[in-house]
Each structure stands twice: as C-alpha cells, then as structure tokens.
Amino acid sequence: MAGEVRQLAVIDVGTTSIRLAVAQVGADGVPRLFAQARQNVALGDDVFTTGQISPQTTENSIGVLRLFLRHLAEYGIPADAAHLRVVATSAVREARNRETFIDRVFAATGLEVVMIEEAELSRYIYLGVQSFRSDPALSQSPDTLVVEVGGGATDVLALHQGKVVFTQEHSLGSLRLWQLRDAAGLSTRGRREVMEAHILRFTELLVSGYTEAARRGVQVLALGGDARFAATRLRPGWEAGRLVALPVADLARLAEEILQESTDDLVRRYGMTYPEAETLGAALLTYVRLAQAFGREQLCVTAVSMRDGVLVDMATSSVGDGVFAEQIVNAALVLAEKYGVDMPHVQHVTEISLVLFDALLAEHRLTPRDRLILKVAGLLHELGMFVNTRSHHKYSMYLILNSDIFGLGTWDRELAALVARYHRRSHPLITHEVYNTLSRERRLTVGKLSAILRVADALDRSHSHQVRIKSVEIRDGELRLMVTGLADPALERLALRQKAGLFTEVYGLNVVLCPLPG
C-alpha cells in the first residue's frame, strides 16, 4: 500500500566477522540503514590455515546468528526470505566442509546461508555504488575501478562510461596478506617484501588491462571497512553517506604508521578489535599501491559495502529490470563478440524470441528474470561455433557455463546455458548432464524458453534477418505467426517442421507461419 515502509535485513558471514545490516525501504524503493551490528568470528583463520571451518568456529557462528535473530525479532522483522538474506563470501566458499557448516547452521537456526560467487558479489557491489555514479569526483573520468579489499579476497569492478567492462576476484585478502607477513622464519623486512610482492602482482594484472594512455584517467573507488577507517582518520567529520577523496600521499603515510605498530598498540590506540587491527595495514597498503599504479594523486572512498547492494537487490528485484539488466546484456554481447559470433543473426533471433515471449505471457507465466535469461541465451546460442560447427549447441552450453557473465550467478548461467544448448537437435532429457540436476520447476523453465528460442531460430534459418512478426494469434490449438519479410517462406517452414516439435510438446500448440505481403 502507498506510503508503507518495509524493513529488510542482511547478514553477511564474512572472513573475520559476521555483520548484520537493517534498513527501512520507503515508497521510493531506496533502502536506508538504521541499525548495524558486528561480531568477530575466526572463519578466515580456520579456512586459510587448515582448509576447513572448525567445530568451535561453527558453534561460535551459530551463537552470533542466534543473537542477530533476537535483534531482528526486537525490530519486528520476520526471518523469512522476503525480509532477510544470509550470505557468505570467500571463507565459507573455500572451506572443504562448507556444506557441513551450512547444514549445521540451518539445523541450529533455520537460516539458509547462500554462498555468494564472484558474479553475484560484483552485482551487489555494482548496485551499492550506483548512487555515486554522478559524483563529480568520478564523473570527470570515463573509467572507474571499484575495489574492495576483504579479508579473504579482493573484488574488482571495472566501469567504462557507466558500463561494466570486467569483474574479477583475486585471492588477495588482507587476512591472507597478514598471514604472509606473519609467516614463521621471516625477518620483518622479509615479511614486508613478501607482502609487497603479492600486492605488486595484483596491481600489475589490473594495470595490464588498460593502455598506458587510458590508465592515467582511471579513477579508483575504494570500499570496505579499512578504507572507511582511513577516511575517518584523514577527513575528520566525514559523512559516511558521501564520497570522499583522500590524498594518496596521506594514505601512504597512514598505512606506514599502521604497519609499524603492533596489533596490541592498534587496539589500544584506535579502540578496534584484534581482527580489524591485524588486517588494517595490509589492506591500506594494497589501496595505496593500486592508486600509485594508476598514477592517482587521490583515492576515492565510500562507506558503501556489499551489504548495501544486497539490500538494494531485495528492495528492487534488480535482475531483469532497468539499468542492471542492460549491464547483463552488455556482458553477454562482449562475450559473443569475443568468440566471433554472427552478431546480426543472434540479435535478430533474440529479438524474435522476446516478441514470442511477450505474446505468450498467459501461456508460460514466466518472470522478467526468465525473459532476461532468454535474451542472454539468444545472444549466446551460437557461441560454440567457435569450437565446432556440428555440435556447436553443446559447446555453447560449455562456454556459457564456464564464462563470467556479470550479474549472473551459477543458477542463472545454468539456465542460459541449457536454453542455448537446446536451441537445436535433441529435446531436453533427464539423462542430460546439468539438466538432470535441476528441480522440476527449473526444468519446466528450460523447456519453455528453449521452445521459444528454437522457433525464433527457425524463423531466421536463412540468416537474412528479414522476418518480422507483425502479430501473434492463439486459436484452435495453433500459434499463428503473421510475418513479413519472406519472399519465399519454404526454407523457414522446413526449419519450423524440424524445430517446432518441442514447442508443441511444451505449449500444446502447433506453430503456423502466415506470411503477409510487403
């Protein structure tokens, strides 16, 4: 109802702590934080040293989650999927016993922990920083590099004129760097050299993605608690809701001061926790070296975190809508061009697919998210031609499954890959790899979308890109397509006879081509 205020929450099971963020969402759909909490846990210490989460750390995590559930109950926020999302990043994702950990958490708290992959994490970061796109500090340059140095990994989102160019996740986190620095048998100088060497490899890899001329114009935007600490020290009175530019020279001096002090001294001096103190210097040094590698005299910092992006996603259902959908489509186009796809053909087939999807809404009852999956699959359905012509549909599936497509997590990539795989040849079978792991609901979605893509592909069998659907009629058990652009429809009718069988199986309709003059 109009004027209703919703309350949403996210719990972030991170490398060194578990955090709770609670927000109110008004009529404008913008989440506004009103409560946050943090409790330290040793997930990263466990995983990055032994490879798994210890029973003690598991129980400590459960204790924190129960505490947060009590907080949510006090705010009157239900612990259901509509109001709460629990996410986990690199530490849980890399743990050998991650499934055991997740199962134990669910059994003890009823909370479903979702492991965030690189694509999902990049999506949340993108959503979180959208409000700063027009800030003068960033808008002066066409290129922005958004970087968050976490405890277990460093996430990078590269934008050019507001469009996502690439996303990366590097196993270079502040906790990992601290563990390198603290390695037994190394002198103080040796520990610093090892840490600097790892940071150098990371910065060189990022810089190599830009020409020498372009890299000088790249603005660097730092996220994360360590960057926020630097902003509060170097810019007293900084408002967390605003973007701030820090002189890199000042940041470098602060990083050196932090690295020279002991953990105990940092805890006493700044009132921070031991996990924060242990990783602060390594994170600040990483930001300094990155800014220097791009020749920046200033580094931009914002208080936004991945959790803000999760809240935006919960409030707006971003996938499938607006600007974010455009970014996903742009990523698919970049991938298609990389593999030399026949762009006019796949774009025309995709256009026809979307026309059919919209005309069949009452029949398939699918969502805007499914429409986006169909669009991605349409653009990428011939990706496998790069490998092999005869079985290109199978190679298309393989390449989609194993490519990073900004904004699409594993489940979405699986759907897009399978829809592309079934655009020709065999219908979906329960014995097929990947397809046989899906739930019934997702198998039905694959069938519905694949059937549409097969019909659309048949309508451009000649690769002439001339067919246009003027109207669609459903009557007497037929899907009648009124089309123009066919001087001789024989080839397309033959293709429909070969490829429309799945459509008839799924929708119970025979596809009839009805050419119109002109």
Secondary structure, DSSP 8 states (H G I E B T S, - for coil): -TT--EEEEEEEE-SSEEEEEEEEE-TT--EEEEEEEEEE--HHHHHHHHSS--HHHHHHHHHHHHHHHHHHHHHT---STTTEEEEE-HHHHH-TTHHHHHHHHHHHH---EEE--HHHHHHHHHHHHGGGTT-HHHHTSSEEEEEEE-SS-EEEEEEETTEEEEEEEES--HHHHHHHHT-TT--HHHHHHHHHHHHHHHHHHHHTTS-HHHHTTEEEEEESHHHHHHHHHHSTT--TTS-EEEEHHHHHHHHHHHHHS-HHHHHHHH---HHHHHHHHHHHHHHHHHHHHTT-SEEEE----HHHHHHHHHHH--TTSHHHHHHHHHHHHHHHHHTT--HHHHHHHHHHHHHHHHHTHHHH---HHHHHHHHHHHHHTTGGGGT-STTHHHHHHHHHHTS--TT--HHHHHHHHHHHHTTSSS---TTSTTGGGS-HHHHHHHHHHHHHHHHHHHTTTTS----EEEEEEEETTEEEEEEE--S-THHHHHHHHHHTHHHHHHHS-EEEEEE---
